[in-house]
Amino acid sequence: MNPTTQPVNSYGVRGSTPRPSAVRSRPLLEEIFGPVDPAADVLERRLLVARSVVAYLGLVLTLVQVVVWLMIGLVTTHLDSPWWLWTTAPAAAAVAGLTAVQHWHRWWTRAHAEPEAGR
């Protein structure tokens, strides 16, 4: 940004500081919950489909268990420990693991493609 110009926000108002964008998490969320685009690599596409299936399945199972947990709390007037975390934590760990494998695979593919491009 040029130091002589004043910052302009998205509404075109001068003098106000631009809001920090919350876009960093958006691509990851769109990548996990968004539609599966055909990838050039078959393994990358399979990892993306597997990650999406695990994310949706974990989300649905967690929502069902939270509703049952809250219904039990309403009937007994006492909330037990949040046992629904036994589904949420492994699902989140599986999504994180599949994301890490996919990023590692992209890095590995690029690292091996760059030396060949230089020849």
C-alpha positions as CSV (number, residue, x, y, z in Angstrom):
1,M,0.0,0.0,0.0
2,N,1.3,3.4,-0.9
3,P,2.0,5.4,2.3
4,T,0.6,8.6,0.7
5,T,-2.8,7.2,0.1
6,Q,-5.4,6.7,2.7
7,P,-6.8,3.3,3.2
8,V,-10.2,2.8,1.6
9,N,-12.7,0.1,2.9
10,S,-15.0,-1.9,0.7
11,Y,-17.6,0.8,0.8
12,G,-15.3,3.4,-0.6
13,V,-15.0,5.5,2.6
14,R,-11.6,7.0,3.0
15,G,-9.7,7.3,6.2
16,S,-11.0,4.1,7.8
17,T,-8.8,1.2,8.2
18,P,-9.7,-1.8,6.1
19,R,-11.3,-4.7,8.0
20,P,-9.1,-7.8,8.3
21,S,-10.5,-10.4,6.0
22,A,-11.7,-13.6,7.5
23,V,-10.9,-15.3,4.2
24,R,-8.1,-17.6,5.5
25,S,-10.5,-20.2,6.8
26,R,-12.9,-19.9,3.9
27,P,-10.8,-21.7,1.3
28,L,-10.3,-24.6,3.6
29,L,-14.0,-24.8,4.5
30,E,-14.9,-24.6,0.9
31,E,-12.3,-27.2,0.1
32,I,-13.8,-29.6,2.7
33,F,-17.5,-29.0,2.4
34,G,-17.6,-27.6,-1.2
35,P,-18.3,-29.7,-4.3
36,V,-15.7,-32.1,-5.4
37,D,-13.9,-30.7,-8.5
38,P,-12.2,-33.1,-10.9
39,A,-8.6,-33.0,-10.0
40,A,-5.7,-33.8,-12.4
41,D,-4.4,-36.5,-10.1
42,V,-6.6,-39.6,-9.3
43,L,-5.1,-39.9,-5.7
44,E,-5.8,-36.3,-4.9
45,R,-9.4,-36.7,-6.1
46,R,-9.9,-39.8,-4.0
47,L,-8.4,-38.0,-0.9
48,L,-10.8,-35.1,-1.5
49,V,-13.8,-37.4,-1.8
50,A,-12.8,-39.4,1.3
51,R,-12.2,-36.2,3.3
52,S,-15.6,-34.8,2.2
53,V,-17.4,-38.0,3.1
54,V,-15.7,-38.2,6.5
55,A,-16.5,-34.5,7.2
56,Y,-20.2,-34.8,6.3
57,L,-20.6,-38.1,8.1
58,G,-18.9,-36.7,11.3
59,L,-21.0,-33.6,11.1
60,V,-24.3,-35.5,10.7
61,L,-23.5,-38.0,13.5
62,T,-22.4,-35.2,15.8
63,L,-25.6,-33.2,15.2
64,V,-27.7,-36.2,15.9
65,Q,-25.8,-37.0,19.1
66,V,-26.0,-33.4,20.3
67,V,-29.8,-33.4,19.8
68,V,-30.1,-36.7,21.7
69,W,-27.8,-35.4,24.4
70,L,-30.0,-32.2,24.8
71,M,-33.2,-34.2,24.8
72,I,-31.8,-36.4,27.6
73,G,-30.9,-33.2,29.4
74,L,-34.4,-31.9,29.1
75,V,-36.0,-35.1,30.3
76,T,-33.7,-35.8,33.2
77,T,-32.9,-32.1,33.9
78,H,-29.3,-33.0,34.1
79,L,-26.7,-32.9,31.4
80,D,-24.2,-35.7,31.5
81,S,-20.7,-35.3,30.3
82,P,-20.6,-34.5,26.6
83,W,-20.3,-38.0,25.3
84,W,-21.0,-36.8,21.7
85,L,-17.4,-35.7,21.6
86,W,-16.4,-39.4,21.2
87,T,-17.7,-39.0,17.6
88,T,-16.6,-35.4,16.9
89,A,-13.0,-35.8,17.9
90,P,-12.1,-38.8,15.8
91,A,-14.0,-37.3,12.8
92,A,-12.1,-34.0,13.1
93,A,-8.8,-35.9,13.5
94,A,-9.6,-38.0,10.4
95,V,-10.4,-34.8,8.4
96,A,-7.2,-33.2,9.6
97,G,-5.2,-36.4,8.8
98,L,-6.7,-36.6,5.3
99,T,-6.0,-32.9,4.7
100,A,-2.4,-33.3,5.8
101,V,-2.0,-36.3,3.5
102,Q,-3.4,-34.3,0.6
103,H,-1.1,-31.3,1.3
104,W,1.9,-33.7,1.6
105,H,0.9,-35.4,-1.7
106,R,0.7,-32.0,-3.5
107,W,4.1,-31.0,-2.1
108,W,5.6,-34.4,-3.1
109,T,4.2,-34.1,-6.6
110,R,5.5,-30.5,-7.1
111,A,8.9,-31.4,-5.6
112,H,9.3,-34.2,-8.1
113,A,7.9,-32.3,-11.1
114,E,10.2,-29.2,-10.6
115,P,13.5,-31.0,-11.3
116,E,12.1,-32.6,-14.5
117,A,10.8,-29.2,-15.7
118,G,14.3,-27.7,-15.3
119,R,15.9,-30.3,-17.6
